Amino acid sequence: MFLCVLVFPLMAEEKKTDCRMQFSLNSWSAFYKSGKGHGNITCDNGQKAAVKIRTHGGGVTFGKSKIVNGIGNFSKVNSINDLFGGYAESEAHAGASGSADAHAMWKGDVSLAISGTGTGWNLGVNFGKFKITRR
């Protein structure tokens, strides 16, 4: 009896990269929420990008705030290009003066958790979009 065994080289699993965003964001809301900001994304594979941030949505929400020294942590991705686009977000918030903010959002298989401290005041619940594009 003859036994034939074919050996195929194992395909190397594509290494995913960790990316982080530092940002600032100004926003206001009166039922409709809108915000603009900018930041920088850096990845452990050496990829970098200057980005702009836009937020919009609606709900029962009122306020005006500014996040400075914000940090965003993404889930692992194949490339920095996977990070650009619109993320769905839902948020409940209440704060005055020197408030802190933290929440998570998602875009398909990519998730983003952001946190930061800021100034201003806000109260409410909203649903919307957090969009990241290259500057």
Secondary structure as UniProt FT lines:
FT   STRAND          19..43
FT   TURN            44..45
FT   STRAND          48..74
FT   HELIX           80..83
FT   STRAND          85..96
FT   STRAND          100..107
FT   TURN            108..109
FT   STRAND          110..134
//
